[in-house]
């Protein structure tokens, strides 16, 4: 039997990485997941799922090599001593079970590690401030400290081999590690052989690579993760200048070059500010001209055509991914099997990052099973068959409704999906029409594409359903994804009972803007008491449309949630560049015909600003009237609220809610309650 050649065959060629061989060119680069040493079984299952999905190399995350690199309270990898080996062995076993290579990113985070748990002194090339939180300053490392660091790294490499890893990293990136700090003049003002010239600043990295190669003894590959450009122009390392110089000095030393940009908000830019997939390619194009070793790069790759093109052009040897591998762990297998249309494309929202930023297990807008592989036993591609029931009705086609309908159909139920409006998609369609959020439409596109190909799904638009219409359909199982609407009275986290609004005052909500309603004449005041992403998006859009915008928020910065998604600096900068006036720590106390009355959240001191229209972004009300009418009806077996109608949240929360409802349908209630999810309990040593 002859296999037909495809444009993507080149992506499935093996790649030699020193003494080991990857079975294809798909490489899950190291990324955090909020599990780490605290939840080793969950991490193992998640990484194992990537291997099952076809990623030839699956790496863990930055792995602390010593108590002087303590990232607590965040649960990263940990390899302080031999007691950490068994937890990591769970991961390598899970990866090897599917024929993939396991990589470990050894890290000493230097002045990026506050050592809040260990209370060890923070180390750095030069005296400096610790990056994370308020902690004692980092002290300059002396020669003994450098010798100790090298010893700790060698010991960790030995332990990594005992744990079964095939690739061991030296990590100099993201402004997060001692090797990277030594490379950068803004961190390193030493006057000895480890400072000054580029050759001197590279010295520690060279020594760590040589040490790791010696420990590996030709049994493990040694990778070097390097941020070739800081994206600071002449104020930082540039790919065409010192970045290239580092590659030239170390060209043939590591077995693999993993090249990206610094710092993390640049490496993991959202589509809101960097819509182009493969956006990092221009920074690393020259690397393969310098080294004969394989090169892996990232850039939120979602297009198989782009991936294959980069390999053919000699830009990359391996396609690196963090976020696309989270959105779809089976991306490689789907390309290999010609199921391109079934890929869950990453939307670049950084909800995955936000979970790690909060120290909780990873989650994903597109992939609701991410982080649930072990604790709930969820698989991204399979779901249990239906029970005794035959049919289900889903009311509402927003993210929760679409996900619920799709998963119920996959289980084998006949699904009727009813949408009151003219178009499907709910809040996803509406928000994807706002500035910078177009990629979010992939949430809708993926699910509609699946549903429209299924013979057991009927989809109706322009179909508002009341109690009688639902009962007339005769479907006994009803899932209500009826959503939520933004309040118009200013009630929110600050004004629990709303604010004073004078008659004939033009007050708008985000729903009005997404419905196409324009603000009236005069200054526009956007009041953000929600603190999420939406008020900032609306401010950008309306400023671009010519509105004179004043952004008022009860927070101390614009859109504080976006700190968790690595966007906050760009959000605030974008508003300032558009001439938006920003007033922080101010609550809107009242809206009158031409002014907004403000009150300082700390002192209560009042002031007034001109206001032609007030756009209030405060709180949402759940739309539950249909649920209230149907709940407990004798002709219905199952009535359930899902998504924003159950609890307004992120799009990721809505997708998760719809998915969980579909999985739990027909499970006994006591079973669902008792097995909410499995926990990993810390063992007490005797």
N, C-alpha and C positions, 0 to 999 in steps of 0.2 A: 504494500500500500504506500503510495507516494503522498507525502504531505505537501500541500500547496504553499509556496513561498508567500510571505506577507511583508508589508513595509516595516513591520515591527520585529522581524526575526533577529535583527542585529541586537535588540534589547535582551535577547535570551541566550546570548553567547556567554560562556564562562569567562571569568576574569581572575587572573592570578594575583594574589595579594601576599607577596613574600612566600612563605612556605604553605599557605592555604589557598584554596580556590573557591570562589563564589560561583554558584551554579548559573547565575544570570547577572544582569547589570543593575538590579534594583536593590538599593541600599537605604535601609532606615537608619538615618543618622541619629546620634544620641539626642534624646529629648526628655524633659522632665515629665512626670505623670502624677505627682502627688501621692504616690504609693511607697516606693523606695523601701528602705530597711524596715519601716513600720508595717508594711503590708506586702510581704514577699510573695505570698501565694497569688494575690491579685496581680502584682507586677508580672509574675511568671506567666500567668494565663493570658494577660494582655499582649506581652511580647511573643508568646507562643502563637497567638492568633495571627500576628503579622507574618510569622514564618509559614503558617498554614496557608496564608493568602498569597504566598509566592515571593516575599522579600528574601533575597538570597543572603543578605547580611542584616541582622537585627541587633542594634546596640541598646544598651541600657541608658543611663543618664549620668550626669556628673556624680562621681562617686568619691566621697570624702576618704582621704587616705590616712588621716591623723586627727586627733582631737583639736589640734590647732587650726583645723579647717572645718569647723562645726557650723553648719547652716541652719541649725534649729531656730525656729520650730518647723521648718520645712523638711519634709520627708524625701530627701534625695537618696542616692545610693550611699552605702557606707561599707568601708573595708578597713576598719581600724586595726582589727586583729583577726585571728583564726576563727573566732566565734561568728564572724559575719559570713564565713564561707558557705555554710549550708543553705542560707536564704538565697544566696546568689546561684548556688548549684541548682535550685529549683528552676530558675530562669534558663540557665544554659541547657538543662535537660529538656525543657519545653521547646526551646528553639531547635535543638538538635533533632528532636523527634520528627521534625518536618524537613530535615535535610539542609537547614540553614546554618550559617556561621553566626556566632555570638560575639559581640564586641562590648568592651567595657571602657568607659571614659573616666580614667583616673584623674582626680582633680585635687589640687590644693588651692583653695580660693583666696588665700592671703588676706588682703585688706577688704575683700568682698565678704568675708566670713566674720560675723560679729562674735562668734564663740559664746553665745548666750547660755548654752547648756554647760559646755566644758569650762568656761571662764578662763580659758587659756589666753595668753597674750597673742594678739593678732600680728602677723608677720607681713612685711612688705619690702620691696627693694630700698625704699627710703621712708623716713618718718612721714606719716600721712593720716588722713581721716578715714575711718572705716566707712565703707559704702552704705551698709544696711543698718538703718536705725541709729540710735544714740548708744555708742559703746566706747570703751577706752580706745584711744588712738592706736594705730598700728605702729610698731617700731621697726626701724631699719634692720634688716638681717645682717649679722656679721658672718664671717667665714664659717664658723661652727654651725650657725643656723643653716647655711647653704649645704654644708656636708650632711647635716641631719635631714634636710629636705630630700636630698638625693637618696639617702638611706631609706627614708619612709616610702619614697616612690618605688625603689627596688623591692622593698618588702611587699608593697601592695601588688606589684607585678607578679611576684611569686605566688601570692595568695590568689590572684586572678587566674593564674594557670591551674592551681589546685581546684578552683571553682569551675573550671571547664571552659573558660573563654578562649576564643580562637584569635581575636584581635584585641590588642591592648593600645590604648590611646595615651599620647602626650598631648595635653590640651592647652592651647594658647589662644583663647578667643573670648569674645563677648565682654571684654574688660573685667572678667570674673576670676582670673587665675594668676598665680604668681609668675609663671612663664610669660604670660601676656604682659603683665605689669613690668617685667624686666625689659621687654622689647620696646616699651613706649617711653619717650623722654619725659612726658608729663607725669609719669609715675616713678621714673628712675633718674635721679640726679647724682648717682654715685660717681666717684672719681677713681675707683679701682678697676680691675680687669673685667668687672661685670657692668660697667657703666661707660658713658661717653660715646664712643664710636658704635656703629651698628654691629660690627664684628664682636665687640665686647658685650653689647646688650643681647646678642644672640647666644652668647656662651652658655648660659644656664640651660636654654632649650636644647642646644647641641648635646650637653652632658646628659640631660634626662633621656634624650633619644638614644644615645650610645649606651647608657645604663640599661634601658629597657630592652634594646636589641640583645645585649649580653645575657640578660635574664631569660629572654625568650628562647635562646639557644636554637634558633631555627625551627622552633615548633609552633610559634604563634606569629602572626603578622603584627607589625607595629605601625600604627596610624598616627598622623600628626594633624590635629585640628587647628587651623590657623585662620585668624581674621586678617585678611590681606588689605583691607581698607576700613578706616574708621568712619568714613563718610562725613569728615569734618574739613575737607579741603586741605589747605596748607597747614591748618592747625593740628592735623593728625597724620597718622600713617596713611599713605596713598598707594593704591595698587601699582601705579606706574613708577613709583619712586622707591621708598624703603620697603614697601610690600614686596615688590619684585626682588629687591635686594635680599630679603630673607629667603625667598625661594631659591635664588641663585646660590646662597651660602649653604643651604641644606638640601639641595636638589635631590641627591640620590640616597640620602640617609634613611628616611622613613620608607616603609613598604607601601604606603598609601598616603596621598595628600587629600585631606578633607578641608576644603577651602570655603570660607564664607566671609561676611562683613561684620563689623562691630558697630554699636553694641547690640544687645538683644532686641531693643525696639527697631533697629535697622534690619537685623537679620530676619525678624519675624514681623515685617510690616503688614498691616491689614490692607485689604482691597480698597478700603475707604480712602487711603492715601497712596497706595501703590497698586493700581488695578492690574498691572501687567504680570502675567505668569512668567517665570524665568527672569525676573528683574535683576538678579544678581550676576547674570552671565557675563556682563560687560566687565566686571571687576576681575574675573578669573580666566579670561580667554587666553592670556599669555602663559599660564602656568604649565600647560602641556608642551609648550615650546621650549621649556627650560628643563623639565624632568622627564625621565623615561618611565617613572613610576605611575601607577594608575591614579587618576584624579576623580574625586567625587565632589559635586557641587549641588547647591540647593537653590530654591527660588519659587516655592509653591507651584511646582510643576503639576499640571493637570492634563496637558495635551500629549497623547502618545506620539503625534507627529513631531512636536517640538523635541520630545525626548530622543526619538530616533535621529532627528536632524543634528542635534548637539553631539551625538556619538559619531555620526558619519563625518561631520566637519572637524572632528578631532578636538573639540572643546572639552568634552568630558568622557571618561571611561565608564562611570557609573552614575546613575540617576539617584541623587540623594533626596530624601524627603523626611520631614517630620509631620507637618500638618496634613499633607495629602494622604499619608499612611494612617493617620488617625481617622480622617474622614472616610477612607475606604481601605481597610486592611487587605482587601482582596484585589486591589488595583492591578498588581502584576498578573495575577491569574486571569482576570477579566480581559486584559490586553492579549495575553497568550491564547485565550480561547475565543477571541474575536467578539467578545461581549462589551465592546466599547460603550455602547449606549446604556449599559447597566452600572457604569462607574458613578459613585457618589462623589462628585467633584467638591473639593474643598472650597468654601466660600470666603476664606480669609477673614473670619470675624474675630478670631483669637479667644473664643470662649474656652478652648482648651487651655490657653495660657492663663486665663482668669482663674481657673480652678487651681492650678499650681500656685498662683499668686496668693491664694487664700489657704493653701496647705491642705486641700481636700483632693480626693481622687479625680482624675481627669474626666472630662465630659466633652461632648461635641454636638454642635447644632445638627449636622448632617447625619451623624452616626450615634443614635441614642444607646447603642449597646457598648460604646466605648467606656471602659472602666467598670463594666458590669459583667465581664466575662467569667470571673471566678465567683464573686459574691452573689450574683443572681443566676449564673449559668447561662447567660445570654450569648448567642452567636449572631454575628452581623448578617449572615446569609441564610440561616435556617431558623425555622420556628415550628412549634408543634402543630400537628394536624387538629382540625376542628373536633369538637365533642359531639353531643347529641343534637344540638341546635343546627338549623340549616341556613338561617338568613340573619342579616343585621342591617339596620338603618343608621347611617351617619349623617347628622344634620350639621352643616357647616364645613367649608372646604379650606379653612386656614391650615396652619402647620399641624395642629393636633388632629383635625379631621382627616387630612390627607394621609398622615402616617397611620392613623388608626384604620382607615379604610383599606390601605395597601396591605397592612399586616393581617387584617381579618381575611382579605381576599387570598393572601398567600396561605393562610391556614385552611382554606377551602370553603369558607362561607360564601353565600351569594350576598353581595354587598350593594346596597342602594345608597348613593351619595347625593344629597340634596343641598344645593346652594341657593340662598335667597337672592343673591345678586346676579348681575349679568355675566360676571367673570369669576373663575375659580382662583383660589389662592389666598383669600382673606388678607390678613395683615402682612403676609410675606409679599404678595403682589403690591400692596400699597406702599410698604416701606422700601421695597426694591426700586420704586420710582423716585426716591429721594436722592439727593446729592451723595455720590460715593457708595451707594448701597446696591448697585445694579447686580453685583455677583450674588447677593442674597436670594435672587430669584431662582438660583440653582436648587434651593430647597423645594420649591414648587415644581420646577421642571422635572427633577428626578422622579418625584412621586407621581405626578400626572403622567409622565411617560410610561411608568410601570402600570398604572391603573388602566390607561387607555388601551393597553394591549391584552387585557384580561377579559375573557368571555364571561366571567362570573361577577362582573361589575357593571352597574347601570349608573350613569352620571347625569344629573339634571341641574341646569342653571335656571335662573328666574323662577325659583320654586320656593317661595316662603311658606313654611309649614306651621300651622297652628295645631292645637290639640286634636281637633277633629280630623284634619288631614293626615296626621300621623296615625291615628287609630284606623282610618279608612284604608291605609296601606296594608294593614294586617301583618306587619313585621313586629314580632314580639320583643326584639332586642334593639334598644335605641341608645346611641351614643351621641351626646349633645356637645358639639364644639361650637357653641354660639358666641364665644368671644367675650370681649369687654370693650367699653367705650370710655374715653377720657372725660373726666368731670369738668364742668363749666363754672363751678362755684369756688374754685381755689382750694377745696379741701384736700389735704395731703399730709405729709409728715410733720409740718409745722402748724398749720391751721386745721385743727382736727374738726372744726365745725364750719369751715369755709371762711371767706373774707367778704367784706362789704363791697357790693357792686352796685353802683347807681343805675337807675333806669336809663335806657337809651344809650348806654355805653357799649361800644363794640368789643365784645369778648369772644375770643376764638379758642379752640382746642386743637391738638394735633390732628384729630380726625377731620376737622374742617380743612386744614391745609392739604391733607391727603385726598380730600374730596374735591380739591381744585378751587376752594374759596380763597380769594385774595384779601389781605388786610386792607382796611380803609386808609384814607389819607392821614398824613402826619406821622409822628414817631411811633415805631412799633416796639413795645416792651414784651420781651419773652421772659416769662417767669418760670424758672426751673426749681421746683421743690421735689422733683423726682430723683435727680442726681444720676440718672442713667446716661445713655448715649443720645437719646432722641432730641432733646432740647438743643444740643450743640449742632446736630445735623440740620434741624429746622432753621437755626440762626444762620448757618452757612448758606443754605438755599435761599432764604428770603433776602439776605444781604446781597447775594448774587443777582437777585431779581430787582434790585434797586431800592429796597426798603432801608430806612434809617433805623438801625436796630440797636436797642439797649438790652443787654443780657443781664438779668437780675437773678441771683441764686442765693439760697440760704447756705450753701456750702462755701468753703474757703477757696474754692477753685472751680473752674468750669468742668462740668461732667466728671465728677470724681470716680465714677465707676470705670471710666476708661483708663485710669491708672492700672487697673488689673489686666486690661487688654493691650497695654504698652502704647496707648495712643494719646494720653492726656496732653502731653507737651505739644503734639501736632494739632490737637483740637483747639487748644487755647491760642496757639500761634496763628492758626488759620482764621480765627475770628478777629484777632488783632490786625492781621494783614488786610482784612476787609473793612477795617474802620469801625468794627462793632465796639460799642462802649460796654465795659464789663464792670458790674457792681457785685462784689461778693459779700457774703455774710449779711445779706439784706433780705428781709421778708416783705412781701407785698401785703400791706395791711388793708388796703382798700383801693378800688378803681372808680374814678369819677369820669366825667365827660371829657376832660382834657388832661388829667393828671393821674399818676399812680402815687399813693401814699406808701412810703417805705418805713420799716423799723429795723434798726440794727439788731441782729439776733443775740448780741451779747449785752448791749446796754439799753436796748429799747428806744434809743434816740431816734426821733422821726425826721423824715425829710420828704420832699416831693420831687418828682421828675415829670417832664412832659410826656403825654401818652395819648396817641390817637387810637391805637388798638392794643389790647392786652391779649397775648397768647399764653394761656395757662397750661403748663406741663406739670401736673401735680399728682393725680391719682386716677386709677381706672375703676369703673364699676363693672362688676360681672353681669353679663346678660343671662339671667336664669329663669325668666318667666315661663318659658316652655317646659323647662325641667320641673318647675314648681307645679305645673298643671298635670304633668304626666307621672310624676313620682307616686308610686303606690297604686297605680291603676291596675285593676284586676286582669285586664286583657294584655298586659305587658309583663314579660318575664324579667327583663333587665333594663334599667334606665340609669345612665351614668353621665355625669358631667366630666368633660375632659378639657385640657388646655387652659386658656385664659378664663374660660367660664368657670373653671374649678378654682384657679388661683392665678391671677395675672402675673406674668413673669417675662423672661426672655423667650425668644423664639425657640431656643434650645430646650427650655423647660416645657414648652407646648408640645414639641416633637416627642420628647421623652414621655410626657403624660399620655399622648395618644398611643405610643408604642406599648407602654406598660399596660394600658387598658386592654389592648388587643391580646397581649400575651396572657393576661390574667383572666380573660373572659372564660367562663365555665369552670374555673378553678374554685374549689370550695372556699368560702369566705374565711373560715378559720385557718385554712392552709396559707392563704395569702397573708393573713395577719401574723401568723406565727413565723413564717419564713420571709419576713420583710427583706432581709438580706443576711448573708453569712458574715460574721465578724472574725477577724484574726485576733486572738487573745494572747497577750504576752505571757509566756511561761514563767513560772516562779522557780528559780534555781534552788535546789535543795542544799 
